[in-house]
C-alpha cells in the first residue's frame, strides 16, 4: 500500500460514492466497513449502501425542487448511487423510490467489481495521523470511533435522535378497505398514478388512533441524553403531542385522494404506504417513524383500517445519530482542521438525507483524488445544489445553532431581478436550477 491510496471508513451511501468517484479518477481505494463483523441497531445485512430509514430519495423534479436538482448533479457526475437508484426504481408518483435490497446489492456488486477498489471488513476506532482518509461513518458511528473523534476535535459530539418506520407484508393488507392512488393522481403512467396504498379513517377512528398513540409505551432515553429530533424525521408520537390535528395536516392528510371503495365519503384522515421492493410484497408506512416499543406498535398500527391483520416484516425504532459541528471543525475542502489528512463526508457532516449524504461523499471522493494527484481542488460554486450544501456545513451555518440540514433553495444565493413570494416561486426555482446546471457542468469540465 502506498501513500497514493485513499482510505474510506464506512461503506454507506457517502463512502460508496466517494470510493466510486476517486477510483474512476485512477486512485486506489480501500473501503473499511465494520459490518457485518460489527452490527448496528438499524442495519439488516452486510451490503454496502444499505437503506435503513426509508426507501425514498424524495422528489426527482430537477426544475422545481432542490433535491431533484441534486439528483441531476449527481447523475451528471456519473454517480453510482443515482445509477443504482435508476436501475432499481419503484413507482412512487413524483418521488424517486427504490427496491432497497436490490439497490444495495447493485452498489455492492459494482464496488467489488471495480479494479481500483478493495473492501476490508473490520472496525476502525482511531483517527490516523498519516495517509489520506475519508470518514463516512454515517449517523451510526461506532462508540469507539465516536470517542476518538471527540478526543481529536476537542469538542463534544452533537447528536439527535432519528426514527425509522415499519414495513408491512402486502398480502396481509385488506384491499377491501385500502385502495391504490397517488395524491392528486400524480404521475405520468397509470402505475405511477397508483403508486401509494391508502388506508382511510373516519373522525372517530382518527381520534381513537391518536389516543392510543399518545398512551402507548415508548422508548425512553437514558439519563443525561439531551439530543433533540431532526424535524424532517419526527416520530409520529412527537407530532401527535404537538396537537391532535398535527398528523392530519402532515403524513395523514386526506387531500388529493378519493376512496375507490367508498367514493361518496371523504376520509377524515388517510394513512399512506409506499412499495418497498420491486416485487411489491413489502410496503412501508409513509411518515410513520416511531419510538413506540415493539409490542405497542403492532397493537396501535393494527387500529388503522385495512391493517387489522397486518404482518410486519420490520417494526419501527429510534436510534441516536451523530454529527459534527462542521462549521467549526471542517475547512472548505471538508478536511478536519486539526488533521488535514482526514476528510469527513456524508450525514456525519451535518447534512440530512440519503441524497445529501451521497452528494457529500461524491464531492469528498473527488476532492481527495485531486489532492492525491496533485491537481487543483475546488468545490462547486454555491449556486449549485452540491456547492450550496458544502458551503452551508463548512461555514455558511451558524455554529452555535448548527443542526442537520436537507438541501433547499434557501441555501442558494438569490437570482437578481426575479419576483419574490408565492406568485413568482415557479419562475424563481426554474432560474435557480438553470443557473445551477450550467455552473455545475462548468465545474465538472474544470475537474477533468
C-alpha positions as CSV (number, residue, x, y, z in Angstrom):
1,X,0.0,0.0,0.0
2,X,1.4,3.4,-1.0
3,X,0.8,7.0,0.1
4,X,-1.3,7.3,-3.0
5,X,-4.0,5.1,-1.6
6,X,-7.3,6.6,-0.4
7,X,-8.8,5.0,2.7
8,X,-12.5,5.4,3.3
9,X,-14.1,4.4,6.6
10,X,-17.7,3.4,6.1
11,X,-19.4,1.7,3.2
12,X,-22.8,3.5,3.3
13,X,-24.1,5.9,0.7
14,X,-21.4,8.5,1.2
15,X,-18.5,6.0,1.5
16,X,-19.5,4.0,-1.6
17,X,-20.0,7.1,-3.7
18,X,-16.7,8.6,-2.5
19,X,-14.9,5.4,-3.4
20,X,-16.5,5.2,-6.9
21,X,-15.6,8.8,-7.8
22,X,-12.0,8.5,-6.6
23,X,-11.5,5.1,-8.2
24,X,-12.8,6.4,-11.6
25,X,-10.2,9.1,-11.4
26,X,-7.5,6.4,-11.1
27,X,-7.0,6.3,-7.4
28,X,-6.5,3.1,-5.5
29,X,-9.2,3.0,-2.8
30,X,-9.7,0.8,0.3
31,X,-13.1,0.9,2.0
32,X,-13.0,-0.1,5.7
33,X,-16.5,-1.4,6.6
34,X,-17.3,-2.7,10.1
35,X,-20.4,-4.6,9.1
36,X,-21.2,-7.5,9.2
37,X,-18.4,-8.1,11.8
38,X,-19.8,-5.3,13.9
39,X,-23.6,-4.9,13.7
40,X,-25.7,-1.8,14.2
41,X,-29.3,-1.4,15.5
42,X,-30.7,-0.4,12.2
43,X,-28.8,-2.4,9.5
44,X,-30.1,-5.9,8.5
45,X,-27.4,-7.0,6.0
46,X,-23.7,-6.7,5.3
47,X,-24.3,-5.0,1.9
48,X,-22.8,-1.6,1.1
49,X,-25.2,1.4,0.8
50,X,-28.0,-0.3,2.8
51,X,-31.0,1.9,3.3
52,X,-32.4,1.7,6.8
53,X,-34.9,4.6,7.3
54,X,-36.9,5.0,4.1
55,X,-36.6,3.7,0.6
56,X,-37.2,7.1,-1.0
57,X,-34.8,9.7,-2.4
58,X,-37.7,12.2,-2.4
59,X,-38.6,14.4,-5.4
60,X,-36.9,13.8,-8.8
61,X,-38.1,17.1,-10.3
62,X,-34.8,18.9,-11.2
63,X,-36.5,22.1,-12.3
64,X,-38.7,22.9,-9.3
65,X,-37.1,21.0,-6.4
66,X,-33.7,21.4,-4.7
67,X,-33.3,17.6,-4.0
68,X,-34.3,16.8,-7.6
69,X,-31.6,19.2,-8.7
70,X,-29.1,17.4,-6.5
71,X,-30.2,14.1,-8.3
72,X,-29.4,15.8,-11.6
73,X,-25.9,17.0,-10.5
74,X,-25.0,13.5,-9.2
75,X,-26.1,11.9,-12.5
76,X,-24.0,14.5,-14.4
77,X,-21.0,13.4,-12.3
78,X,-21.6,9.7,-13.1
79,X,-22.7,9.0,-9.6
80,X,-23.0,5.4,-8.6
81,X,-25.8,6.0,-6.1
82,X,-28.1,7.6,-8.7
83,X,-27.2,4.9,-11.2
84,X,-28.3,2.2,-8.7
85,X,-31.5,4.2,-7.9
86,X,-32.4,4.4,-11.6
87,X,-31.7,0.7,-12.1
88,X,-34.0,-0.3,-9.2
89,X,-36.6,2.4,-9.3
90,X,-40.1,1.8,-8.0
91,X,-43.4,3.6,-8.8
92,X,-43.7,6.5,-6.3
93,X,-45.6,9.3,-8.0
94,X,-43.1,12.2,-8.4
95,X,-40.6,10.8,-5.9
96,X,-37.7,8.5,-6.6
97,X,-38.1,5.4,-4.5
98,X,-36.1,2.2,-4.9
99,X,-36.2,-1.5,-4.0
100,X,-33.8,-1.2,-1.1
101,X,-32.4,-4.7,-1.2
102,X,-31.7,-4.8,-4.9
103,X,-30.3,-1.3,-4.7
104,X,-27.7,-2.2,-2.1
105,X,-26.8,-5.4,-3.9
106,X,-26.2,-3.4,-7.1
107,X,-23.9,-1.0,-5.3
108,X,-22.1,-3.8,-3.6
109,X,-21.5,-5.7,-6.8
110,X,-20.3,-2.5,-8.6
111,X,-17.9,-1.7,-5.8
112,X,-16.5,-5.2,-5.6
113,X,-16.0,-5.4,-9.4
114,X,-14.1,-2.1,-9.7
115,X,-10.4,-2.9,-10.2
116,X,-9.3,0.2,-8.1
117,X,-11.4,-0.6,-5.0
118,X,-10.7,-3.1,-2.2
119,X,-13.1,-3.7,0.7
120,X,-11.7,-4.6,4.1
121,X,-14.1,-5.7,6.9
122,X,-13.3,-4.6,10.4
123,X,-13.8,-1.6,12.7
124,X,-11.5,1.5,12.6
125,X,-11.6,3.0,16.0
126,X,-8.9,5.7,15.8
127,X,-8.0,8.8,13.8
128,X,-4.9,8.1,11.7
129,X,-2.1,10.6,11.7
130,X,-0.8,9.6,8.2
131,X,-2.3,8.7,4.9
132,X,-5.3,10.2,3.1
133,X,-8.6,9.3,4.7
134,X,-12.3,10.0,4.4
135,X,-14.5,9.2,7.3
136,X,-18.0,8.5,6.1
137,X,-19.3,6.5,9.1
138,X,-22.7,8.0,9.0
139,X,-25.2,8.6,11.8
140,X,-24.4,5.2,13.5
141,X,-20.7,5.9,14.0
142,X,-19.4,3.3,16.4
143,X,-18.9,4.4,20.1
144,X,-15.2,3.8,20.0
145,X,-14.7,5.8,16.8
146,X,-17.0,8.5,18.1
147,X,-14.9,8.8,21.2
148,X,-11.7,9.1,19.1
149,X,-13.4,11.8,17.0
150,X,-14.5,13.7,20.1
151,X,-11.0,13.5,21.6
152,X,-9.4,14.7,18.4
153,X,-11.8,17.6,17.9
154,X,-11.7,18.7,21.5
155,X,-15.5,19.2,21.2
156,X,-18.5,17.3,22.5
157,X,-20.2,15.4,19.8
158,X,-23.6,16.8,18.7
159,X,-26.3,14.3,18.2
160,X,-30.0,14.0,17.5
161,X,-32.5,11.1,17.6
162,X,-33.7,9.6,14.4
163,X,-36.5,7.1,13.8
164,X,-37.4,4.5,11.2
165,X,-40.9,3.4,10.0
166,X,-42.3,-0.1,10.0
167,X,-42.6,-2.3,6.9
168,X,-45.7,-4.5,6.3
169,X,-46.3,-7.5,4.1
170,X,-48.6,-6.6,1.3
171,X,-50.6,-9.8,1.4
172,X,-51.7,-9.0,5.0
173,X,-53.4,-5.7,4.0
174,X,-57.1,-5.7,3.5
175,X,-57.7,-4.3,0.0
176,X,-61.5,-4.3,0.5
177,X,-60.7,-1.3,2.7
178,X,-57.5,0.1,1.2
179,X,-57.0,1.4,-2.3
180,X,-54.2,2.4,-4.7
181,X,-53.8,6.1,-5.7
182,X,-51.1,8.7,-5.7
183,X,-52.1,12.0,-4.2
184,X,-53.8,14.1,-7.0
185,X,-53.2,11.1,-9.3
186,X,-49.6,12.4,-9.7
187,X,-47.5,10.5,-12.3
188,X,-47.2,10.1,-16.0
189,X,-48.2,6.4,-16.1
190,X,-51.1,4.5,-14.5
191,X,-48.6,2.7,-12.4
192,X,-47.2,6.0,-11.1
193,X,-50.7,7.3,-10.5
194,X,-51.4,4.3,-8.3
195,X,-48.1,4.2,-6.5
196,X,-49.4,4.5,-3.0
197,X,-51.6,2.3,-0.9
198,X,-54.2,4.3,1.1
199,X,-56.0,3.4,4.3
200,X,-58.9,5.7,5.2
201,X,-60.0,6.8,8.6
202,X,-63.2,8.4,9.9
203,X,-63.1,11.1,12.5
204,X,-63.9,8.7,15.3
205,X,-61.2,6.2,14.1
206,X,-58.7,9.0,13.9
207,X,-59.4,10.3,17.4
208,X,-59.1,6.7,18.8
209,X,-55.8,6.3,17.0
210,X,-54.4,9.5,18.4
211,X,-55.4,8.5,21.9
212,X,-53.7,5.1,21.5
213,X,-50.6,6.7,20.0
214,X,-50.3,9.1,22.9
215,X,-50.8,6.4,25.6
216,X,-48.6,3.7,24.1
217,X,-45.4,2.5,25.7
218,X,-42.4,4.3,24.2
219,X,-38.7,4.0,24.2
220,X,-37.3,6.2,27.0
221,X,-33.9,7.9,26.7
222,X,-31.1,7.2,29.2
223,X,-30.5,9.8,31.9
224,X,-28.3,12.6,30.5
225,X,-29.3,12.2,26.9
226,X,-30.3,15.6,25.7
227,X,-30.3,15.2,22.0
228,X,-33.3,16.6,20.1
229,X,-35.1,15.3,17.0
230,X,-34.4,16.2,13.4
231,X,-37.6,18.0,12.2
232,X,-37.6,16.1,8.9
233,X,-37.9,12.7,10.5
234,X,-40.0,13.3,13.7
235,X,-41.6,10.2,15.4
236,X,-45.3,10.3,14.9
237,X,-45.8,10.3,18.6
238,X,-43.9,13.6,18.9
239,X,-46.0,15.1,16.1
240,X,-49.2,14.0,17.8
241,X,-48.0,15.6,21.1
242,X,-47.8,18.9,19.3
243,X,-51.5,18.8,18.7
244,X,-54.3,16.3,17.8
245,X,-54.6,17.6,14.3
246,X,-50.9,17.7,13.5
247,X,-50.8,14.3,11.8
248,X,-54.0,15.1,9.8
249,X,-52.1,18.0,8.3
250,X,-48.9,16.0,7.9
251,X,-48.4,12.4,6.8
252,X,-52.1,11.6,7.3
253,X,-53.6,14.5,5.3
254,X,-56.6,13.3,3.2
255,X,-56.3,15.9,0.4
256,X,-56.0,14.8,-3.2
257,X,-57.4,11.3,-2.6
258,X,-60.7,9.7,-3.4
259,X,-61.6,6.4,-1.7
260,X,-62.1,4.0,-4.5
261,X,-64.1,1.6,-2.2
262,X,-66.4,4.4,-1.0
263,X,-66.1,7.4,-3.3
264,X,-69.1,9.3,-1.8
265,X,-67.5,9.6,1.6
266,X,-64.3,11.7,2.0
267,X,-61.9,10.3,4.6
268,X,-61.1,12.4,7.6
269,X,-57.5,11.2,7.5
270,X,-55.5,8.8,5.3
271,X,-52.5,6.6,6.1
272,X,-50.3,6.0,3.0
273,X,-48.0,3.1,2.4
274,X,-45.3,3.0,-0.4
275,X,-43.9,0.0,-2.1
276,X,-40.6,-1.1,-0.6
277,X,-39.4,-3.7,-3.1
278,X,-39.8,-4.4,-6.8
279,X,-42.0,-7.5,-6.2
280,X,-44.5,-5.4,-4.4
281,X,-44.6,-7.8,-1.4
282,X,-43.4,-5.2,1.1
283,X,-44.8,-1.7,1.9
284,X,-43.6,0.9,4.3
285,X,-45.9,3.3,6.2
286,X,-45.0,6.8,4.9
287,X,-44.0,9.3,7.6
288,X,-44.7,6.8,10.4
289,X,-41.3,6.9,12.1
290,X,-41.9,5.8,15.6
291,X,-40.3,5.4,19.1
292,X,-43.1,3.1,20.3
293,X,-42.0,-0.2,21.8
294,X,-42.4,-3.2,19.6
295,X,-45.5,-4.7,21.3
296,X,-47.2,-1.4,21.3
297,X,-46.5,-0.8,17.6
298,X,-48.4,-3.9,16.5
299,X,-51.4,-3.0,18.6
300,X,-51.6,0.6,17.6
301,X,-50.9,0.2,13.9
302,X,-53.5,-2.6,13.6
303,X,-56.1,0.1,14.5
304,X,-55.6,1.5,11.0
305,X,-58.4,0.4,8.8
306,X,-57.1,-2.1,6.3
307,X,-54.2,-3.1,8.6
308,X,-56.2,-5.0,11.2
309,X,-54.4,-8.3,10.3
310,X,-51.1,-6.7,9.2
311,X,-47.9,-8.7,9.5
312,X,-44.7,-6.8,10.0
313,X,-41.5,-7.5,8.1
314,X,-39.8,-4.9,10.3
315,X,-41.0,-2.8,13.1
316,X,-40.0,0.8,13.6
317,X,-37.5,2.1,16.0
318,X,-35.4,5.0,17.2
319,X,-31.6,5.5,17.3
320,X,-29.1,8.1,18.2
321,X,-27.5,9.9,15.2
322,X,-24.1,11.5,15.5
323,X,-22.9,14.6,13.5
324,X,-20.0,17.0,13.7
325,X,-20.2,20.8,14.3
326,X,-18.8,21.1,10.8
327,X,-18.7,24.9,10.7
328,X,-16.1,24.9,13.4
329,X,-14.3,21.7,12.7
330,X,-14.0,21.3,8.9
331,X,-12.4,23.6,6.3
332,X,-13.9,24.4,2.9
333,X,-12.5,21.2,1.5
334,X,-14.2,19.0,4.1
335,X,-10.9,18.4,5.9
336,X,-10.5,18.3,9.6
337,X,-8.8,21.5,10.5
338,X,-6.6,19.8,13.2
339,X,-5.6,16.9,10.9
340,X,-5.9,17.9,7.2
341,X,-5.2,14.4,6.0
342,X,-8.7,13.5,7.3
343,X,-11.9,14.4,5.4
344,X,-15.4,13.8,6.6
345,X,-18.4,13.0,4.3
346,X,-22.0,12.1,4.5
347,X,-24.5,12.5,7.3
348,X,-21.9,12.8,10.0
349,X,-21.0,16.2,8.5
350,X,-24.5,17.6,9.3
351,X,-26.4,17.0,6.1
352,X,-29.7,15.1,6.3
353,X,-31.0,12.6,3.9
354,X,-29.7,9.8,1.6
355,X,-29.1,12.0,-1.4
356,X,-27.4,14.8,0.5
357,X,-25.1,12.2,2.3
358,X,-24.2,10.6,-1.0
359,X,-23.6,14.0,-2.6
360,X,-21.1,14.9,0.1
361,X,-19.4,11.5,-0.5
362,X,-19.2,12.3,-4.2
363,X,-17.6,15.6,-3.5
364,X,-15.2,14.3,-0.9
365,X,-14.0,11.5,-3.2
366,X,-13.3,13.9,-6.0
367,X,-11.5,16.4,-3.7
368,X,-9.4,13.7,-2.1
369,X,-8.5,12.2,-5.5
370,X,-7.4,15.6,-6.9
371,X,-5.3,16.2,-3.8
372,X,-3.6,12.8,-4.2
373,X,-3.0,13.5,-7.9
374,X,-1.6,17.0,-7.2
375,X,-4.4,18.7,-9.2
376,X,-6.2,21.9,-8.1
377,X,-9.0,21.1,-5.7
378,X,-12.1,23.3,-5.9
379,X,-15.6,22.8,-4.7
380,X,-18.7,23.5,-6.9
381,X,-19.9,27.1,-6.6
382,X,-22.6,27.9,-4.0
383,X,-25.1,28.4,-6.8
384,X,-25.2,24.6,-7.3
385,X,-27.0,22.2,-5.0
386,X,-23.8,20.4,-4.1
387,X,-22.0,23.6,-3.6
388,X,-24.8,25.1,-1.5
389,X,-24.6,22.1,0.8
390,X,-20.9,22.2,1.4
391,X,-20.8,26.0,1.8
392,X,-23.6,25.7,4.4
393,X,-21.9,23.0,6.5
394,X,-18.4,24.4,6.3
395,X,-19.1,28.0,7.2
396,X,-22.5,29.2,6.0
397,X,-24.4,27.9,9.0
398,X,-24.3,29.5,12.5
399,X,-22.1,27.2,14.5
400,X,-23.9,27.8,17.8
401,X,-27.2,26.6,16.4
402,X,-25.9,24.1,13.8
403,X,-28.4,21.3,13.1
404,X,-28.6,18.7,10.2
405,X,-30.0,20.2,7.0
406,X,-31.7,18.9,3.9
407,X,-30.8,20.7,0.6
408,X,-33.3,23.5,-0.1
409,X,-33.4,26.7,-2.2
410,X,-33.0,28.8,1.0
411,X,-29.3,27.8,0.9
412,X,-28.9,29.3,-2.6
413,X,-27.9,32.9,-3.4
414,X,-30.8,34.7,-5.0
415,X,-31.1,35.3,-8.7
416,X,-31.3,39.0,-9.5
417,X,-34.5,40.5,-10.9
418,X,-36.9,37.8,-10.0
419,X,-40.3,38.2,-8.3
420,X,-40.5,37.2,-4.7
421,X,-43.4,35.5,-2.9
422,X,-45.6,32.6,-4.0
423,X,-46.6,34.0,-7.4
424,X,-43.0,34.2,-8.6
425,X,-41.8,31.0,-7.0
426,X,-42.1,28.7,-10.0
427,X,-40.0,31.1,-12.2
428,X,-37.5,31.7,-9.3
429,X,-36.9,28.0,-8.8
430,X,-36.5,27.4,-12.5
431,X,-33.9,30.2,-12.6
432,X,-32.1,28.6,-9.7
433,X,-32.0,25.2,-11.4
434,X,-31.0,26.6,-14.8
435,X,-28.1,28.5,-13.3
436,X,-27.0,25.5,-11.2
437,X,-27.0,23.1,-14.1
438,X,-24.9,25.4,-16.2
439,X,-22.4,26.2,-13.4
440,X,-22.2,22.6,-12.3
441,X,-21.3,21.5,-15.8
442,X,-18.6,24.2,-15.9
443,X,-17.2,22.9,-12.6
444,X,-17.2,19.3,-13.9
445,X,-15.3,20.4,-17.1
446,X,-12.7,22.0,-14.9
447,X,-12.3,18.8,-12.9
448,X,-11.3,16.7,-15.9
